[in-house]
C-alpha cells in the first residue's frame, strides 16, 4: 500500500507554485469586484451561498444537487448518504464492489467535492475567511480518511477526476489567501499526483465505456498535468489526456451535436467538462484543437436548442444528479448556467442576462460576448433521435432514435413529453437509482415512458444495469404536419406514432398492428407529476378501451417521479388499454378530436389515417 508521502515529492516549492503555476481566470480577479454581482444574483434567485457554507460547518451538505443532508462534521466519507450503510475504508479499491444491494453512488457523492463550489461562492460574496478555512479543513480530513487507492472513493476514475477538478477550482480561488499555506499546497499536489496515477493506470477501461467516463478521466489527466507542471509525469499526463479527449470527442459526438449517452443531463455534464478542458488549455497558453472545438460548438447548440424560457429542457435518458459546476443559485433543472457558459466560451454568444451568468463569470471571467442574446432554432436533431415541435402555448418533445452507435440508456423509443402553458404536464419520470432495492431501478423501462406497450412486453430486453438488447431503433417516416416514426421492437407487431402540431395545439396518433393480423393487448401510458395536467389530454381509441389513473403504485412499480437522483415521489400515470389486431389511439392537447373510420377529425378538419 502506498502512503501520501510517496506522492508530490517533486512538486515545486509552494511559494514558487503560487506565483508561477498556471492560473484560471478566478485566480486573477479581485474578489471585491465580483461581490456586488453575486449579491445581486443571490437576491434575484433567493439562494445564499453563505448559508450553505454555514450548513456545511453544522454537518449538512447538499447531495445530488438536491436537499441538504446531515453528513457529519467532518463528513462521514464512506457512509452512504442514501441508505446510511458504511463501506470498508481500508481495503484496496480493486476489492470493492458496486453491484451489491446498496447504491455505491450514495458513498461517492460527498467525495465528488461539489461542496467546494458554494464555499468559493460564499467567500467571493462576503469575504469571510471562515469559508476558506472550512475548505481546507474539509480537504485535510478527506485526505486523512481516504489514503491513496484505499476505500470506495478510489474505485472510479471518473469520480476521482471530478473530485480533482473541484479541488483545483477551490485551490485556484483561494490561491493567494493566507489560509492557503505551503503545507496545504503540497497536500493538493499529492492528491493530484495520486489521482493522475489512478486514472492513467486504468484509462483503457474508461475509454471502453464510450461515455463521460473517458471524457472526464482524460480531462482529469490534463488538469493534473497543467496545474502541477513539475510533477515527474506532468507533460505525459497532459499529452495523453488531450490525445484521449480528442479521440473520444470525435467518436462520441455526432455531427448534429448529440452525445453518446442519450441523456440531457449527461449532455450537460459533457458540456461542463469541455468548458473546463478549454479553461485548462488556456491556463497553459493554448486552446483545444479545432476538431474538439467544432464538436463543442455543435454540442452547445444541441442543448441550447432544447432550452425553454425557464431554463428547463425535455428530460430524457439517465440522470445521476451530476452537475459539475454548481456555481449559481439556480435550481438543478435549470440548464442556463451550463449552456450560457458554453455559449460564451465556444460561440461568443449569450443568453438573456440573469443570475445564471454567475457561472460564466466565476469560470471564465468577464469574457466578451455578443451584444444580443443568441436566437435558437427549432430542434430537429434527427440523427440523435431528438426533435421538438413548438406551439405558442408549449412544446412537444419526440424521442425517435433512427440509429444507435452507442448503447441506449433507456427503452424510450417514440416517447413524447408535453410542455403546456409553462409546465411540463407529461414527461419522462427521471432516474431514481441505478441500484435500488425496491424494484423501481432507473425508471428506464418502456412502462415508465409515454409510449404504447404491447402484451406487457418491452421493446428491448434488460441485459444489465446499463445494457439493453437488442438495440431497437426507429424508422423515421415523412409527415407534412409534424413528425412520424415507427419501430418493430415487439415481435410480430409494429408501432407507429405521428406527432402533429395544429393551430390549437398538439395531436399524437398511435397505431399498433399485428404484422400477421394477429390480435394483441396494448397499453398507452402518459406520465406526469400531477393528475390535473394529464386530465388536459383528450384521448380516443378505435376499439373499446379501459382507462385508469394510478399514483405511487408500489406493487406494480409505476406512477413515480424522481426529480433528483436517490429521491422519489408519487406521480400520476394515465393508462388506456385496448385489444385488437389494428388499434389506433389519438391523444390531443388543446384540440378537439374524434375518430371516424380511417380518419381523425382535429377541430373539425379531417386527417387521413
N, C-alpha and C positions, 0 to 999 in steps of 0.2 A: 504494500500500500504506500502511495506517495503522501508526503506531507506538504503543507503550504510553503514551507521553506525551500522546497525543491523548485519553486516557480518564481519567476520575476527577478532572479538574481542579476540578470544583465540589464535590468531597467535603468534608464538614465536617472541620475540623481534628481530627487523630487523638485528642487528649485529649478534645475535646468529644464525638466519636463514642463513645469508650469509656464515657463517663458518661451519655450521653443516648440513644444509638441503642437501638431495641427489643432486648429480651433474650429468649432461650429459657430454659426452666427450669434447664438445667445451669449457665448463667452466674450464676444466683442462689444456687446451692447451695455448701456448704462441702465441698471435696474430702475432707477428713479424715473427715467424717461419712459419706461414701459408701464409703470404702476398706474398712471391715470387711465390708460386704455383698459387695463384689466379691471380696474374698479368700475368703470362704466359698463363693461360687458358683464361683470358679475351681477350688477344691479338689474341689467336687462333680462338675464336668464334666471335670476333668483337662486344662484348657486354660489356658495362661499368656499373657495379652496382652503381658506384659513380654518374654517370649521372642520373640514375633512382632515386637515393636518392635526388639529386638536383631537379629533376622534381617534386617530392612529395612536396618539400618546395615551389614550384610555384603553387601547386594545381592540379597537374596531377598525376594520378595513373593508373597502368596497370590493366585492368579489363578483366575477363575471360581469363587470360593468353594471352592476345592479345595486343591491342593498348593502348597507354597512352591516357586517357580520362580526361578532365577537371572536377574535382570533388570539387574544392574549397580548401582553406587552412585556417582553418582546414576543413576536408571533410564535406560535407553535408550528414550526416549519414542516413537520412531517405528519401533521394531523389533517385529515380530510375535511374540508370546510363544508362538504355536502352531508357526509354520513357521520362525522365525528370520530371515525376509526383512525388509528395511527399506523403508519408504515415503519418498517425497520430502518433506522437511520444509519446503521453501521455496515451492512453488507455492501459489497461492490455492486454498482448499478446493474451490471450484466446479470446478476442473480435476482433482481427484482422483476415483478410481472405486472402487466397492465390488463390482464384478461380474467381477473377473478370476479367476485361478486361486487366488489367496490369499484367506483369510478375513479381512476387514477388522476383524472383532471382536477378532482377536488383537492388532491395533495399538491399538485403542481401550481395551482392558481396563485398562491402568495409568492412563490419563487419566480413568477414572471416579472416581479418588481413593478407592477402597474402603479403601486402606491408612491413610486418616485415622482410621478408627474404632478399630482396635487401638492406635494411638498415644494416642488420648484415653483409652481404657480402661486402658492401661498407666499413664498419668500419674495417673488417678484412683486406681488401685490402690496405686502405690508412691511417687508424688510426685517421681519422678526428673526433673530438669529436662532431661535429655538427650532425652526423648520429645518435649518441646515444641520444642526446638531442631531436632530431626530433622524435625518437621512443617514448620517454617518454611524450613529449607534446601532441603527437597524441593520445596515450593511455589515457592520462588525459582528453582530450577533448571528447573521446568516452564515458568515464565513466560519464562525466558531462551531456551528451545529451542522455544517454541510462540508466536511472535509473533501478534498479532491476525489471525485469518482466514487464516492461512497454515499449510499442512500438514494431514495427515489428521485430526488431533484437533479440527479445527473443522468437519469435514464434516457432522456430525449434530447437530441442535439438541437432540435428546433426550440424547445423550451430554454435551453442554455443560451441560444442565440438571442432570443427575445429579452432574456434577463441581461445579457451583456449590452444590448442596445439601450435599455433603460438605465443601466448603471453608468454607461458612457455619457448619456444625456445629463444625468444628475451631476457627475463629476465635472463636466464642462460648464454647467450652470453655476456651480459653486467653486469654480477653478481658483478664484482669487480671494475667496472668503477665508478669514483666519482659522475657521474650524477645519479647513482642508489642510491638514498637517502633512509633513513629509511622510510620516508613517502611514497615513491613510492613502496617500497617492500610491505608495508601494503596495498597499493592500489591494487596490483596484488592479494594479499591474499583475499581481499574482492571480487574481480571478480571471483576468483577460487571458493570461498565458495558459492556465489550466483549461479554460473554455475552448480556446483555439485548438489545443491538442485533442480535446474530447471531440470536437467537430471534425477535425482533419482525419482522425483515425477511423471514422465511420461514415465519411462522406458518400461512398458508393451506395450505402443503404438509403440515405436521404434523397439522393438523386433518383433512385429507383422508384420512389413513391410518386413521382410526376406531379407534384403539388407544391404547396408552400413550404414543405419541409426542406426541399433542396434549395428553394429561393432564399429562405431565411438563414439557412446554415452557410450558404455561400456569402451572404452579406455579413453574417457573424464573423467569418474569417477576414473579410475586408475590413471590418470595424477594428478587430484586434491588430491587424497589420498596419493600418494607417495611424491609429492613435497611440500605438506603442511601438514606434519605429525602431527602437534599439533592442527589442527582444530578438533573440537569435534567428527566428524563422519569419520575422515580420514581412520581409519582402516576398517570401514564398507564399505566406497566407494571403497577402494582398493579390498576388498574381493568380493563385489557384482559385481564390474566391471570385475574382472578376471573370475568369475563364468559365467557371461553372455557372455563374449567373448569366453570362451571355448565351451559353448553350441552352440553359433552362428556359429563358425568356423566348428564344427562337422556337423552341419546341412546344411550350405550354400556352402561348398567347396566340390566338387566331388572328387572322388579318382584320377581322371586324372588331377586335379588342376583347373578345370573350376569353375567359381564363379557364384552365383545365379543371378546376374544382366544381364547376357548375353551381355556384353559390354567390349570392350578392355579398354576404358578409366576408367570405374568404376572398372575394374580389377586392373588397375594401382593404383587407389585410395586405393583399398583394400590392395594391397601390401605395399603402403606407410604407411597405418595405422598399419599394422602388424610390420613393421620396427620400428615405433615409440613405439609400445607396448613393443617390446623387449628392446628398449633403456630405457623405463620406468622401466621395471623389473630389468635390470642390474644396474640402478642407485640405486635401493633398495637392491642390493646384491643378486638377484636371476635371474631367466630366465623364459621364457614362458614354460608352461608344454609341455612334449614331444608330446602329441597329437596335440597341436597347431603348434608346430614346424614342425611336419611331414606334415601337410597340408600346412604350409608356404612354405616348400620345393617344394611340388607339384605345388602350385600356382605360385611360382617363375619360375619353369621350363616351365609351361604353357605359360607364357608371353614371356619368353626368347626364346622359340622355334619359336615364331612368328616374332621376330626381323629381320629386314633387315639390310644390312650393314650401311645404313644411319640413323638407329635408328627408322625408321617408322615401323608401324605394319599395317596389314589389318584392317581397322576400321570397326567395326560392333556394332550395338546397340546404346543405348542412350549415349549422351556426353554433360554434362552441363558445360564444361570448368574447371572441378576440377583438380587441380594439387597441392596437399598438400604441397609439398616441392619444390618451385621454387628456387633451390639452385645452379643453374648453368646458364650459358648464352645460353644454348641450347634451341632451339625452343620448343613450346608446343607439337608438333607432334613427337618430339624425345623422345623415351621411354628409352634411355640408362641411363640417370641419375637414374631413379627409379629402373630399372631392375638391373643395376650394383650394387647399394647399397644393394638390396635384395640378390643378388648372393654372395656378400662378407659376409653379416651377417649370412645368413642361410645355405650357402653351402661352404664357404671358397674358392669360385671361383671368377674370374673376367672377365670382357670384355677386349678387346684390349684397351690400355691406350689412354686417350683423355680428353678433357675439361669436359666431363660428370663426371669424377672422383671427381670433386669438391663437388658434393652432398654427396658421400660416406665419403669424408674427413671431411666435416663440421658436418655431422650427427654422424659418428661412430668413428672419429679419425683415426689414422694410423693403422687400423687393418690389420693383415697379411692375405694374400690371396694366392692362388696357383701361381706358378711362370709362368704359361702359361694360356692363355685365355681358357675358357671352350669351348668345342665342342658341338654344338647343334645338335639335331636330327631333322628329317623331321616331322613336326607336324601332328599328326593324333589323335586328342582328340575327338574321335567319340562319347563318352558318352555326351560330352558337345556340340556336333554338330559343331566342328571346325576342319577343315583339310586344308592342303596346299600341293599342288604339286609343285615341284621345277624343273626348267629348267635352263640351263646355261645362258639364256637371261632374266629369270624372274621367276615369281611365279603365281600360280592360287589358290586363296583362295575360299573355298567352305563351305557354311553355311547350314548344314543339321541336325538340332536337332531331334534325334530319340525319345526323352522323355523330357517333361517339368516337373520338380519337383517344379519349381518356375515360377511365371508369366512371359511370354515372353515380351521382351521390344519392339520389332518391328515385323512387318509382313515381315520377311526377309527369309522365308523358300526357300531353293535352290538358294539363292543369290551367285553370283560369282564375285570376284574382280580380275582384271588382273594387274600385275606389269610387265613392259617390258622395257628393256634397261635403267633401273634405274629410271623409272617413273611409278606412278600409273595411267594407262590410262583409266581404267574402275573401278569404286569404289562406295562404299556407300557414299551418299552425305553429311552425318553428321547430326547434330541436330541444327536446327535454334533456336527454342524456344519451351518450354513446354506449352506456353500460348500466342501465337502470335495472334494479331487481324486480320492479313491478310490472314488467311486460310492455310498458309504453315505448321504451327504447328511444330512438331518434325521431319518432313520428314520421318515418320515412316511407312507409308503405303507401300504396295507392289508396287504401281505405281512408287515409288521413288527408287526401287531396281532393280538390274539386273536380272530379272526373267520374265517368261511368265505369263500374267494375262488372265483371261477368262471372256468374256462378261462384261467387265468393272466392275467386282466384286473384292472383297478382299477374301483371304483365311481365314481370321478371321474378326470378327466384332469389331469395336472400341467401347468399352463399357465405356470408361473414359479416362482421360489423360494418365493413366499408366496401363490400363487394356484392354486386347484383349480376346474375347471369340468366339468360343471355342478354346482351345489350340491345334491348328493343328500341328501335328508332322510329321516327315518324316520317311519313311521306307528305311533303307539302303539296297542296293542290291549289289550282287557280281559284280565286274568289274576288269578284269585282268590288264587293262592298265591305271587304274586311280581310279576314284570314281564315285559312282552312288547312287541316291536316288529318291524317288517319294513321292507324297502326294495326297490326295483326298480332299483338302480344298475347292475346288469349287464343289458345289453339282452337282453330275451327271457326273463329269469329273475327269480324272486322269492326272497329270503332272509328267513326268519322265525326269530326267536330268542326263546325263553322262558327266563327265569331264575327258578328256583323255590327257595324256602327250605323245607327239610324238617327234621324233628326231628334227623336225623343229620347234616345239612349242606346242601350246595347241589347243584342239578342244572341243567344247561344243555341245552336241547333245540333243535337246529338242524334246520330243514327247508329244503332248496333244491330248487326245482322249475322246470321249463321251462313257460312260460306256454302254449305250444302243444304240451305233452307231449314236447318235444324233449330229447334226452339232453345231458349236459354232463359236464365233468370238474371235480370240486370238491375243494378242499383246506381242511381245518380245521387251524389252527395255534394252538399255545399256546406262549408265550414266558416264560422265567424265567431268573433268574441261575444257578440250579443244576438239574441233572438230577433230583436226589432229590425236589425239590418237584414237578416235573412228573410224576414217576412215581406220585405220590399220586392223580393223576387217573385214574379209571376211565372208559374210552371205548369205546362200542359203536356200530356202524353198521348200517343196514338193508341195505346191499349189501356185496359182497365188497370189502374195503378193504386198503390197504397202509399200513404205519406206519414212519416213520423218525425218528431223532433226529439233529439237526445241532448243531454247536458251532463258532463262529468261522469260518464258511464264507466265505472271501474271494471265491471265484469267483462265488458267487451273491449275495453281499452280504447274508447272513442270519445269524441267531443271534449278534448282537452286542448289547451293552448299554452305555449311556452314563449313568453316574450324575451326571456333570458335563460341562458344555459343553467341547468340544475334546478329550475323553478317551473312549476306547472300550476295552472288554474283551470277550473271548469270553463268550458266554452260551449258552443252550440253546434250541432250538426243537423241539417235538414236532409232527410233521406227519402227519395221517391223510388219505389220498386215496381217493376212490371215484368211480365214474361211474354215471350213470343219469338218468332223467327226473324222479325224485322221491326224493331221498336224505335220510335222517334220520341225524344224528349225535347221540348222547347222551353228555354229559360229566358225571361226578359227582365230588363231593369229600365224603367222609365217608359216602356212601350206597352200597348195593349196587343195581345196576340191570341190567335185561335188557329187550331189545326182543322183542315178540311181536305180529305182525300190526300192527294200528293202535293198540297200547297199549305203554306203557313201565311196567315194574314197578319201583317205587322202594321198597327194603326190604320187598318183598312186596306193597306197595299199588299197585293198578292206577291209572294216569293215562292217560286217553284222549288220543290224538294228533289 
